[in-house]
Amino acid sequence: MDYGGKRVIVTGSAGLVGSEAVAFYSELGARVLGIDNNMRRSFFGADGDTTWNRERLEREHAGYEHCDVDIRDRTAIDTLFRAERPTVIVHCAAQPSHDLAAKRPFDDFDVNAVGTLNLLEACRQHCPESPFVFTSTNKVYGDAPNEIPLVEQPTRWDYARPEDFHGIDESCRIDNCLHSLFGASKVAADVLAQEYGRYFGMPVGVFRGGCLTGSHHSGAELHGFLAYLVRATFEGRKYRIFGHKGKQVRDNIHSRDVVAAMDAFARAPRPGAVYNLGGGRDNSISMLEAIRAIEQRCGRKLDAEYVDEARIGDHICYITDMSKFRADYPSWSLRHSLDSVLDEMVEVMSRRYAAEGDAQSAASRSAATATASVRLSPETPSSAGTNASGKRSSNSNGPAAIGGAESSIET
């Protein structure tokens, strides 16, 4: 498929996978429209704020167009699709946290399930022939993967039976198990996407991702395993390990490999197809192993705290079996090893902190210069900061204004 001049819509475009999709399709000449209202900040606070990533995309990809729309807004989504009629839709927007879903269940379901329905129906009405790629999750399997017999090793849990060596495939059941409300909302979206493919014959693909990672992740404690681990190590934050002796295992796949897989589907879609997506055994790592690997790369120790109670529905050992996808799309291959992923994340985070440090130093020098330049007349000691009534003036150029500037710099 030649994407030159074609319109591609990416939801969650300032997030990890969404931003990778923006870059991928922009580099192929597509006109990319990103839908992202930075709800991740509402979910996770300042750690989740994706403004920096949106600004990076706008800076690096001149043709990128950002649209601050909430996917829960059915009318706005329909209007957008009617006007744009995209060639490809990559749907990455989501509420991604188990714990947060329990605190904000309506937001979770409305974003994950209803938002996905809004997008699917807008696509059916205005561009039903366009490939629609949905980023689902391995959490649709609930805690069913925990029923597989495990063996405890010095630094990780692993599958005990030889037949489970390659991990979890798409035959794993998705019902009669504990999901968390997040997992349940994603099941609803997952099945809806399948039905739009199977019932309406639309080219919809469902990708059940494991740990999707990369250097453009706004990692927070409630979401972003490796990204938050790197951040906590750099910043000296206390990092909490929840249960399973810290030996829980995840396989990790770089966001560039994720988007390459999605594009392979978009070029030769199979309506309603479901694929597991992850790094596989070679890219698997336990919590303990990840801490050690990142400490070595950062040259500093993590301030870790062990919490005996595991998160509800948490997978003890999850390794993705991608045999089905590899069989359907043999030209795709995993290009990023776990070592290269960790190296990149630490390098990029290190550069980001160095840049922020330089900016703070420059701001401090600027503030100091401004302070030194302020001189109050000895004859009128209070004239700079007060009005005729003796109250502080709102347009004062004296110390009050400088103090305000310092506050904004600190914020």
N, C-alpha and C positions, 0 to 999 in steps of 0.2 A: 504493500500500500504506500502510495506517495502522499505524505502529509503536507506537502508544500501548500501553504495558504488555506489549509483545511482548519475548521474550528474544532478544538478539543476542549471539553469541559472537565475540570478536575474539582471535586469537592474535598474540603479539608486541605486546601491547597497550600496552607502555611504550616501544615504538620509534617511529620517525617516522610511518609510515603507520598503524600500529596505533593509536597515540594519537589520530591525526586521526579514525580511524573511531570510536573511543570517543566523542569529542566530538560528531561528526556524528550518531550514532544516539541519544546521550543527549539532544541538543537536540530530537530528533524524538519524544521521550517513551519510547524503548525502555528496557528493563532490560538494561543491558550487563554482560556477564561477560567480564572480560579474563583471558587465560591468558598469563603471562609469568614466567619464573623468573630473569630478569636474566642469562641466559647470555652476553649481550653483554659484560658485565664480564669473564667468564672468557676470552672471545675477545680483547678489546682492552684489558684493564686498566681503570684509573680513567677514561680518556677515554670508554670505552664504557658506563660505568655509567649505567643508566637509572632509578635510584632517584628522582632529582629529578623525572623526568617522571611516574612513577607517583604520587608524592606530589602533584604538580600536578593530576592527574586526580581523585584522591580529594578534593582540596580544592575543585575547581571543579564537580564533578558528583556531587551527593549520592547519587544512585542507583547510581553505579558500584560494581561488586563485583570485587575483584581476587583471582585464584586463582594461587597460586605452584605451578604444575604444569609438569612437563617433558613436552613433546609426544612424547618418545621412550617415555614410560611408557604402554604400550598399555592396561593395565588401568585406570589412573587416567583416561585419556581416555574409554574406553568407559563407565566408571561415571558420569563427568560428563555425557556426552551422553545416557545413559539417564535421568538425573535431570532434565536441563534441557530436552531436546528443542527446541533453538533454532529460531527462525523464519528466521534468516539466519546464515551463518558466513562471516566474513572472515578468511582465513588469511594472516597476514603474517610469522609467525615463521620465522627462517632463520639459517643461518650464511652471511654475505654476502661473504666475502673470498676472492679467488683465492689469495693468498699463504698465508693461514692454512690453507686446505684442504690444501695440500701438506704442512703440518706436522702437521695433525691430521685425517687422511683419514677415520678411522672416525667421529669426532664430526661432521664435515662431512656424510657420507652419512647417518648415523643421524638427524641433525636435518632435513636437507633432504628426503631421499627417504623414509626410514622414518617420520619424524614426520608427513609429509604422508599417507602410506598409513594410518597409525593414525587420523588425522582423517577421511579419506574413508570408511574402513570403519565407523567409529563413526557417521558421518552416514548411511551406507547402512542400518545396522542399526536406527537409532532415529529418524531424521527424513529419509528419502530424498527427500521432496518439498520440502525447504528449500533455497533457493539457496545454493551454496557457491562463494565467490569466492577464487581462488588467485592470490597475488602471485608470478608467475614472474619471469623476467629476460630481457633481450636477450642475455645471455651464453649462452643455449641455442644461439645461432647460431655460437658459437665465433668463430674468426677469419675466417669466410667473408666478412663485410662488408669485410675488408681487401683482397679481390680486386677490388673495384670501383675502376676507374681514378680517381686523384686528381690534383689540381693544387695546387701549393704557392703560397700567397699570403703576403703579408708577416707576418700574424699567425696564420694558420690553414691547415690542410688543408681542401680542399673537393672535392666530386665534379666530375670533369672532363666527364662527359657530361650533356647536357640531360635525358635520360630518367631520370637519377638525382637530379634536383634535390630532389624531395620526400622522398628518403631510403629507408629499408629498410622493406619491407612483409613480410607473413607468409609470402610465398612463398620467402623466403630459406631455404636448406637448413640442417638442424641436424646433419648427419652428415658424415663424411669431411673433418673439419677439426679444428683444435686448440682445445680448450675450456678447459683447466685442470680440476682435479678438482672445483672449485666448479661450473663450467659443466656438467660431466657429472652431478653429483648433482641439479642443477636440471633437466636434461633428463629424468632419470628421474622426478622429481616432476611435471614438466610433462606428460609422456606418460601417467602414471598418472591425473592429473586429467582429461585428455581422455577416457581410457577409461572412467572412472566416469561421465562424461557420455554418451558414445556407446554403450558396451556395456550399461550399466544404465539408461540414459535419465534419469539424474539431472541436475538443473539446475546443472551445474558450468561455471564460466567461468574461463578462463586469461588472465591479463594479463601480457604480457612487457614489463616496465618497463625504461626506460632509466635516466637519472639522476633519481630521485625525491628531492625535496629540500624543505626548509622549516626553520623556526626551531626546531622541536622535535627536531632530529636530534642525537644524541650522536656527533658526528663524531670519527673517529679516523684515523690516517694510512692504515690499511689499508682503510678504508671511510668514505665520506662526503665526496665531492669538495668541494662548496661549503662545507659546514658546517665541515670541518676547515680549509679555507683561511681562513675568517673567524676561526676559533679561533687558528690559527697567527699570523695578522696581529695580532690583539689581544694575544696573550701573548708575542710576540717569539720564537716558536719557529722553528727552522730548518725550512724546508719543502722537501722534495725533489721535483723534477720528473723523472719517469722517461721519458726518451727522446722521440723524435719532435719534437725541437727545442722542446718545450713548445707545439706547435701542434695537438695532438690536440683533437678537437672532441666535445662532448657536448651533446645537447639536454636541457633541464631542465624538469621539471613539478612544480608545487607539490603537496604531499600533499593539500590540500583538493580540488584538481582530480582527483587520483587517486581519492579516495574517492567523489567525485561520479560518476565514470565507473563505478566498481564498483557503486554503488547503482542507477545506470541499468540495469545488467545484472540486478541482483537483482530489480528491479521487472518486468522482461520478459526472463527468462532464455532462452538458446538453448543447450541441452545440448551440452557438449563444445566450445563455441566458443572460439577463440583470437584474441586481439587484441594488437597492439603498442600500447604506451602511453608517450607522451613529449610533450615540449613542442613538437616540430616545429622547423622551420627558424627561425621567429621567436624561439624561446627557446634557440637554440644559441649556444655560446660556446666558445672555445678556452681552454687553460690560460693562455696569455699574456694573453689578453683579460680573463679572470676575475681574474687577479692585479691588473691595472691598475684594473679597475672596483672591486675591494674596497679596494685601497690608497686610492683617491680617496674612498671613503665612510668609511673608518676614519681617514683623515688621518695615516697612518703607512706606512712602507715594510715590505714583507715581506722577511725574511731567507731568500732562496731559494738553493737549491743544485741544480745540474743534474747528473743522473746519466745517462750516455750510454745505458746498457742499459735498454731498455723492459721493462715487465712482460710475462711470457709470456701470449700470447693477447689482449693489450690491443687494443682497437679504436683505429684511427688517426682515423677520422672516423665518427661514428655520429649520424645524424639519423633520427628516427622518422617513418614514414609512417603516419598514423592514418586513412587513407581508409576502411578497412573498418569500423572502429568508428563513425566519423561517419555512414556510410551506414546502419548498423543502428540507431544511436541518435542521430538528428539533433537531438534537444532538448539534448544535452550540448554544452557549449562550453568552451574554455579561458578561464578568467577571470583568471589571474594571469600578467602579463607577466614577462619576465626581470628587468627593472628593478625592478618591485615586489617580486619575490622577494628580490633582493639587498638592497633597502632594508629590508625586514622582517627579514631575517636579521641584518643589522648592527645595527639598532635593538634587537632583542630581546637579542642577545648583549651589547650595550653596557649595557642595563638590568640584565642578569644579573650582569655583572662589577661594576657599581656597587653592587648589592645585596650581593654577596659582600664587597665592600670595606667597606661599612657594617657588615656582620655581624662581620668580622674586627676592625674598629676597636672595636666594642662589646665584643667578647670580650677584646681587649687592655686596654681600660679596666677591665673587670670583674676581670681577672687582677691588674692593678696595684693596684686597690682592695683585693683580697683579700690581696695581699702586704703592703700597708701596714698592714693591720689585725692582722697577726700580730705579737705581741710576746712574746718569751721572757723569763721571769722571771730577773733577774740572780742571784737566790739559787739557782735550779735550772736552770742553762744547758742541761742535756741532757735534762731530764725530758720535753719535748714529743715527742722523737723516739726514745726508747729505752725498753726495758722493764727489768725488774730485772736481767736478765743482761747488760745493756749492748747488746743487739741492737736494731735498729730495729723499732719496733712497726708491725704492719700497719694499725692504726687510728690512726696518728699524725695529729695535726692541725697539725703543724709544717711546716717547709719541704719535707719529702719529699712530703706530700700536695699542696701547692701546685704542686710541680714536675710531679707526675703530671697535674694538671689542665691545666697549660700544654701538656704533651705531647699530651693528647687534643684540645685546641683546635687545635694545629698539624696533627694528623692529619685 
